[in-house]
Amino acid sequence: MVWRMTFYVILWTARNVVVFNGSNLEVQQIIDIVGFKVAYWCKAKWTNGAISIDDFIRVSECIQIDSVGGKKRPHLDWFTPNNGQLKFNVDGTTKWQPGEAGIGGILRDESGSTKVVFSKPIGLADSNLAELLAIKEAFLIFAASNWADEKELIVESDLKIALKWVNDPCLGPWRFRQILFQIEGYKKKIIRWFVKHIFKEINSIADCLAKSSIDRGSPITCSFD
């Protein structure tokens, strides 16, 4: 409803600009304006620290807002990284245990702006394997970027056991050793890194990206300037 009302208002404004000022507006320009207007309206209405205006614009389909009459949850915030750091929130999900699985992640800077998004199906897996592959993908993307020599990396996941294995690969199950050793190789290309646990409620965007990859069936990786 909000999108529809905003679209019609801006469409009428754009029509007046074209008619009275002789200007031309492309369809994509109108869509972008609608997106920005709705993003600022949503951020003003739902002041959730875990969601930035940038998130509303770029990954709006993954934003979850609790209904007014819904069950109240403890207030949890996602915090931006410090200057000189980038933060990758990742998640792996499966339809069954094991079953069709997918991974997703979103990389953001100190202002909360989105730098990279990935969403990939990985075939059959259990939750532990899916989470490790999501963490591996984050390290791979970051290690291959120009940020590896300039920024510290924080990877946040909601699966504590996977983070324990990443911190100390010798503790991981034998079947995951190859993945863990690959992550070790990526670590060496990054000036400094940290892995941290995050509550699932704050990790909803990464979770949505992982789930959507299963239904879509094809991988997506997007980078933003």
RODODREN-199630 format. One record per residue: residue in three letters; z, y, x of N, C-alpha, C, O in turn. Coordinates in steps of 0.02 Angstrom, whole numbers, plus 50000, padded with zeros to 5 digits. Example, Ala and Ser with C-alpha at 12.3 -4.5 7.8 and 13.67 -1.06 7.14 Angstrom:
BEGIN
Ala503904971650660503904977550615503904983550660504234983450712/Ser503544988850642503574994750684503945000250645504025005750670/
//
This chain:
BEGIN
Met500004994050042500005000050000500005006350044499635011050031/Val500435006250095500475012050140499805013150175499555018750180/Trp499515007550201498875008150235498345011050188497955015450208/Arg498335008650125497825010850078497885018250062497395021950063/Met498505020450048498615027550032498425031950091498095037050083/Thr498655029950151498515033950210497765034350223497505039550241/Phe497425028650214496705028450227496335033250181495895036950204/Tyr496515033250116496165037650069496305045050084495855049250078/Val496925046650103497085053550119496675055950179496385061350178/Ile496665051850232496295053750292495545053750279495185057850306/Leu495315048950238494595048750222494395055150186493855057850200/Trp494805057650140494655063850105494665069750153494245074250148/Thr495155069750199495185075050249494565074950293494275080250309/Ala494365068950313493765068250356493145070650319492705073750348/Arg493115069050254492545071350213492505078850213491955081750219/Asn493085082250206493085089550205492875092450272492525097550275/Val493085089150327492885091450394492125091050401491815095650428/Val491835085550377491105084650383490735089650339490245092650361/Val490975090550277490615094850229490675102150247490175105750247/Phe491285104450263491395111550272491315113950344491165119750356/Asn491425109550392491375111550463490745108850497490585110850553/Gly490395104450463489785101750493489915096950550489465095550589/Ser490525094250555490695089650609490535082550589490435081050530/Asn490495078150639490365071050626490955066950650491215068050705/Leu491175062150609491705057650627491455050450622491195048350570/Glu491525046650676491335039650675491845035650635492425037650628/Val491625029850609492065025550570492665023450612493235023350587/Gln492555021650676493105019450719493615025050730494205023750736/Gln493375031350733493835036950740494305037450680494895038550687/Ile494015036450620494425036750560494945031050560495525032150543/Ile494725025050579495175019250582495745020550632496325019050618/Asp495575023450690496085024850741496585030050715497185029350727/Ile496335035150680496785040250653497265037250602497855038750602/Val496995032850559497415029450510497955025350545498535025550526/Gly497755021750598498225017650635498795021750665499375019850660/Phe498635027450695499145031750724499605034650671500215034850680/Lys499325036850615499725039650561500225034550534500815036050525/Val499985028550521500415023250494500945021250545501525020150526/Ala500755020950609501235019050661501815023950664502385021950668/Tyr501665030450663502195035450666502615035350603503225036350606/Trp502305034050545502685033650483503155027650484503745028350465/Cys502915021850507503325015850510503905016750559504465014650545/Lys503765019750617504295020750667504835025450640505425024450654/Ala504625030450601505115035150573505545031750519506135033150513/Lys505235027250481505595023950427506045018350452506615017650430/Trp505785014250499506165008650526506305010050600505905008150643/Thr506855013150615507015015150683507315009250721507905009250738/Asn506895004350733507104998350770506944999350843506365000150862/Gly507464999250886507355000350957506924995150990506654996451045/Ala506844989350959506444983950989505704985050977505294981551007/Ile505514989750934504814990850916504624998050932504945002750908/Ser504104998850972503875005550989503275007450946502985003150913/Ile503095013850948502495016150912501885012450939501435010650902/Asp501885011351004501325007751036501255000751007500694998350997/Asp501824997450993501804990750963501504991050893501094986750875/Phe501704996050854501434996750786500674997450788500324994950743/Ile500415000950839499695002250843499314996050867498804994250838/Arg499564992950921499164987750955499294980750931498844976550933/Val499894979250909500054972450885500404972750818500904969450807/Ser500134976750772500454977950708500534971550667501004970850629/Glu500064966750676500104960550638500694956250658500874951550623/Cys501004957850715501574953950740502244957450727502764954850746/Ile502224963250694502844966850679503164963950617502834963150566/Gln503804962450621504174959750564504734964650547505164966150589/Ile504734967050485505244971650461505654968150407505374965550359/Asp506314967950416506744964950366506724968850301506744975050303/Ser506694965550244506694968850180507374971950167507884969850195/Val507374977050123508004980650109508524976050079509114976550096/Gly508304971550035508784967150002508914960650040509274956350016/Gly508604960050099508674953850137509354953250171509754957850170/Lys509454947450200510084946150235510124950450298509654950750337/Lys510684953750306510784958150363510904954150427511294949350426/Arg510574956050481510684952950545511044957750591511024963750581/Pro511384955050642511694959650691511164964050723510594961850734/His511344970250737510854974950765510714973150838511164973350880/Leu510094971350852509884969450919509304973750940508844974950900/Asp509324976251000508794980651025508444977651085508744974151126/Trp507794978951089507424977551149507434983751193507314989251169/Phe507604982851257507664988551302507064988951349506834983851375/Thr506814994951358506264995951405506504994651476507094995451491/Pro506054992651521506244991751591506374998451625506185003651598/Asn506684998251682506805004351721506155006651754505665002951756/Asn506165012751780505595015251818505455010551877505925008251910/Gly504825009051888504645004551943504654997251922504554992851963/Gln504764995951857504764989151831504294988451772504144993351737/Leu504054982351760503684980551700504034974451671504294970251707/Lys504024973951605504374968351572503884964251530503514966951488/Phe503884957651543503454952951507503894948851459504304944951482/Asn503814949751395504144945451346503664939751328503094940951309/Val503904933551334503474927851323503804922851275504414922951265/Asp503384918651246503644913351202503134907751198502534908851202/Gly503394901751190502984895851176503214892751112503814892351099/Thr502754890351071502944887551007502534881350991501964880651015/Thr502814876850951502464870850930502524869950855503014872050825/Lys502024866850824502054865450753502504859450739502834859050687/Trp502494854650785502924848750781503254847850848503144851850894/Gln503644842550856503994841450919503884834350944504274829950927/Pro503364833050984502844837751006502304838650953502304835250902/Gly501854843450965501314844750919500854850150945500914852151003/Glu500404852550903499964858050923500394864050944500864865950909/Ala500224866851001500654872051030500254878151053499644877751062/Gly500604883651061500294889751085500784893951124501394893051118/Ile500524898551164500944903051203500734910251191500154911551175/Gly501204914751198501044921851189501484926151232502034924151251/Gly501244932151247501644936651288501404943851282500824945051268/Ile501864948451294501694955651293502044959051352502654958451360/Leu501654962551392501914966151450501954973651434501464976651411/Arg502554976651445502644983651430502974987351488503324984351529/Asp502854993951491503124997951545503755001651524504035000351471/Glu503985006251567504615009651555504605014251493505135016051468/Ser504015016051469503965020151409503885015851346503855018451291/Gly503835009251355503725004751299502995003651283502825000151235/Ser502545006651323501825005851311501584998851330501804996051381/Thr501154996051290500884989351302500354989551357499894993651354/Lys500424985251406499944984851461499494978651456498894979051470/Val499794973051436499414966751430499684962751371500294962851358/Val499244959351336499434954651283499034948251294498434948451307/Phe499374942451287499004936151288499234931751231499814931951210/Ser498774927651206498904923051150498434917151158497834917851149/Lys498714911251177498294905551196498544898951166499134897451171/Pro498094895051136498284888251116498294883851178497894884851224/Ile498744878951180498804874651240498744867251223498874863051266/Gly498554865651161498484858551142499164855551124499604859051099/Leu499244849151137499864845651119500404847051172500284846651232/Ala501004848751148501564850151194502214850051155502224850451094/Asp502774849451192503424850451162503654857551177503304861151214/Ser504214859651150504434866651157504584868451229504454874151249/Asn504864863851268505014865351338504384866551379504344871351418/Leu503884862251369503254863151405502914869651384502654873251426/Ala502914871051319502594877251294502914883451325502564888051345/Glu503584883451328503924889351356503784890151430503674895751454/Leu503774884651466503624885051538502914887551550502794891451596/Leu502444885351509501754887651517501684895051500501264898551529/Ala502084897351452502084904551436502354908651495502074913851512/Ile502884906251525503174909651584502674909451642502584914451677/Lys502364903751652501864903051705501284907951695501054911151743/Glu501054908651633500504913251618500694920451635500294924251661/Ala501314922351619501554929051635501554930351710501314935551733/Phe501804925551749501814926251821501104926351849500954930251895/Leu500664922251822499964921951845499614928651834499304931251880/Ile499674931451774499354937751758499624943351803499234947351829/Phe500274943551811500574948851850500404948251925500254953151958/Ala500424942051951500274940952022499554942752039499404944652096/Ala499104942251990498394943752002498234951151991497664953252002/Ser498734955051971498614962151955498804966652014499114964452062/Asn498604972952008498794977952059499534979552058499804982252106/Trp499864977852002500574979351996501004975052042501564976852059/Ala500734969252063501124964552102501414967652166501964965852188/Asp501044972352195501264975652257501644982152244501894985252291/Glu501674984152181501954990752166502554990652120502994994952124/Lys502594985652076503104985452024503514979052027503274973852049/Glu504134979552004504544973651995504394970551926504234974151879/Leu504434964051922504284960551860504914957651829505314954351863/Ile505004958951764505524955651725505184951251673504764953651635/Val505364944851671505104940351620505674938451574506184935851596/Glu505594939751509506104938151460505864932451415505314932651388/Ser506294927451407506154921551366506764919951325507324921551344/Asp506664916651267507234914751226507454907551235507854904951196/Leu507194904151288507394897251302507764896951369507454897351422/Lys508424896351365508834896751425508674891251476508674892551536/Ile508554885151452508444879651498507814880751541507804878951599/Ala507304883651511506684885051548506814890251603506554889651658/Leu507224895251587507394900351637507794897351694507714899351752/Lys508224892551678508614889151729508164885451777508264885551838/Trp507654882151750507184878451793506764883151835506604881551893/Val506574888851807506164893651845506574896551902506304897651957/Asn507204897851890507644900551943507764895351998507814897152057/Asp507804888951979507914883652028507484877652009507694873351971/Pro506864877352036506394872052017506664864952030506444860251997/Cys507124864252077507394857652092507784854652034507904848652031/Leu508004858951988508374856651930507924854351872508154851251824/Gly507294855951877506824854351823506634847051821506654843651872/Pro506454844451761506224837551755505614836251798505224840851812/Trp505534830151819504984828451864504304830051833503844832151868/Arg504244829151767503594830251735503384837551735502804839151723/Phe503854842151750503694849251752503644851951823503544857951833/Arg503714847551873503744849851942503104853651963503154858751996/Gln502524851251942501904854551962501874861751935501684866351970/Ile502064862551872502064869251841502564873751877502414879551891/Leu503154871151891503674875151924503464877051994503614882652016/Phe503134872652030502894874252097502334879452095502274883552140/Gln501924879152043501404884352034501724891152023501494896152050/Ile502244891251982502614897551971502904900152036502904906152049/Glu503164895552077503434897452142502904900952185503054905852220/Gly502294898552181501754901652219501604908752195501474913152236/Tyr501624909752129501504916452102502074921152120501964927152132/Lys502684918652122503264922852140503164926152208503354931952218/Lys502874922452255502794924952323502314930852328502314934452378/Lys501904931752276501424937252276501694943552243501354948652240/Ile502314943152219502624948752183503204951452224503604947652251/Ile503254958152230503764961052274504474959152252504904958052294/Arg504594958952186505254956952162505184954852089504804957852051/Trp505554949852069505514947252001506204945251975506654943752014/Phe506264945151909506874942851876506664939051813506154940751782/Val507034934051795506944930751729507594931451691508134930251718/Lys507534933251627508134934651587508064931451518507514930651491/His508644929651491508654926951422508664932651372508974937851384/Ile508324931651316508304936651262508374932851196508134927251189/Phe508714935951148508784932751083508114932351047507694936751055/Lys508014927051009507374925850976507194931550928506604933150920/Glu507704934650897507574940150850507234946050885506854949750853/Ile507364947050949507074952650985506394950751015506014954951037/Asn506254944251014505644941751046505094940250995504664936051007/Ser505124943650938504684941850881503944943050895503524939350870/Ile503784948050935503074949450949502764943850990502224941450974/Ala503114941751043502864936151084502824929751042502354925951049/Asp503314928750998503314922850955502714922850908502394917750899/Cys502564928650880501984929250835501334928050872500884924750846/Leu501274930650933500674929650973500574922150988500014919650989/Ala501124918651001501084911551015500864907650953500424903350957/Lys501174909150896501014905650834500294906950811499954902450788/Ser500074913150818499404914850794498864911350835498314910150810/Ser499014909750898498524906350940498364899350915497804896950921/Ile498864896050885498764889250859498274889450800497814885450797/Asp498384894150755497944894750696497244897050716496754894950686/Arg497214901550765496564904350786496164899250825495554898750816/Gly496504895450869496164890250908495784892650969495444888551001/Ser495824899050985495464901651043495924906451081496334909851049/Pro495854906851147496294911251187496084918551185495484920051181/Ile496574922951190496444930151194496894933051247497504931751248/Thr496614937051291496994941051339496714948051339496114949051350/Cys497134953051326496914959951322497334964151369497944963351372/Ser497014968651405497374973451447497234980451421496684981851396/Phe497724984951428497664991751403497814996651459498264995451500/Asp497445002151461497555007251512498175011251495498365015851532/
//
